[in-house]
Amino acid sequence: MPGPHDIRQLPADRESLASLIALHHLCLPSRLYATPQQQAAFLDEVLDALAGRESLVLASFADASPVAYKIAYRTGNRHETLYSWLGGVHPSHRGRGHARALLLCQHQLASAMGVTQVETHVWGDNTAMLVLNLRQGFHVAGTVAGPDKPGVRVILRKSLVAPTLPR
Ligand SMILES: CC(C)(COP(=O)(O)OP(=O)(O)OC[C@H]1O[C@@H](n2cnc3c(N)ncnc32)[C@H](O)[C@@H]1OP(=O)(O)O)[C@@H](O)C(=O)NCCC(=O)NCCS
């Protein structure tokens, strides 16, 4: 695992995901005012989405508690893609390298799984997440209109394999 961060891979079970989804609601301004019922429904949605899929759930811990997380699953016709779905760092722990360390760890483990690319979708106004990803080798592959709010989500992809032909 890169850096001094305490990064752990967690099972995609209700107990682990409940703590990470609680953290998710503290990380995203849009989630801060979700009711307990909405939070519970989102946990069920995440559990449903990961059920039957090969997933990669990572968290970075400080003082025995998760302060950052990254939730991904394998997809694609040939199972070649890791879709990095949810991620964030608790506001009090930002700027300490948790997000970069989690990203690097995710890519290391994804390579070991045999995945050849990572894809993630980021809202166009989410500067921190865009810069984090672009500085770690993602490129813009397109945009999609968001279903739930105005604006676009930027499709970012990063190849995990070295190019074999000159460009
Ligand atoms: C994006 C986010 C994960 C960054 O977390 P972090 O722990 O502060 O990031 P790190 O300390 O690991 O920073 C790594 C790099 O990311 C980039 N970065 C982080 N915050 C940034 C900001 N506010 N503006 C621009 N770039 C930023 C920088 O390149 C930084 O490297 P540098 O410090 O050498 O310049 C955090 O701001 C966050 O949780 N945002 C809300 C969650 C979210 O939007 N999730 C997406 C939807 S699921």
The ligand as a Gaussian input file, in Angstrom:
#p B3LYP/6-31G(d) Opt

LIG

0 1
 C      -11.815000      15.248000      -4.017000
 C      -11.429000      14.792000      -2.609000
 C      -11.658000      13.300000      -2.527000
 C       -9.934000      15.097000      -2.382000
 O       -9.554000      14.552000      -1.114000
 P       -8.173000      14.914000      -0.372000
 O       -7.872000      13.856000       0.617000
 O       -8.217000      16.324000       0.084000
 O       -7.126000      14.806000      -1.565000
 P       -5.548000      14.589000      -1.435000
 O       -5.038000      15.272000      -0.211000
 O       -5.238000      13.146000      -1.593000
 O       -5.039000      15.405000      -2.705000
 C       -4.533000      14.760000      -3.855000
 C       -4.584000      15.726000      -5.042000
 O       -5.939000      16.010000      -5.411000
 C       -6.014000      17.339000      -5.950000
 N       -6.918000      18.136000      -5.114000
 C       -7.424000      17.797000      -3.903000
 N       -8.241000      18.778000      -3.463000
 C       -8.248000      19.733000      -4.425000
 C       -8.910000      20.985000      -4.576000
 N       -9.736000      21.456000      -3.615000
 N       -8.726000      21.691000      -5.706000
 C       -7.905000      21.229000      -6.689000
 N       -7.228000      20.053000      -6.597000
 C       -7.410000      19.330000      -5.486000
 C       -4.598000      17.896000      -5.922000
 O       -3.978000      17.574000      -7.163000
 C       -3.968000      17.085000      -4.805000
 O       -2.580000      16.971000      -4.929000
 P       -1.610000      18.148000      -4.369000
 O       -2.002000      18.334000      -2.930000
 O       -0.252000      17.558000      -4.546000
 O       -1.894000      19.336000      -5.197000
 C      -12.253000      15.528000      -1.519000
 O      -12.215000      16.923000      -1.775000
 C      -13.679000      15.071000      -1.386000
 O      -13.975000      14.151000      -0.618000
 N      -14.631000      15.692000      -2.100000
 C      -16.040000      15.344000      -1.946000
 C      -16.340000      13.923000      -2.436000
 C      -16.779000      13.875000      -3.874000
 O      -16.986000      14.886000      -4.519000
 N      -16.926000      12.648000      -4.388000
 C      -17.335000      12.465000      -5.775000
 C      -18.691000      11.901000      -5.904000
 S      -18.817000      10.195000      -5.365000

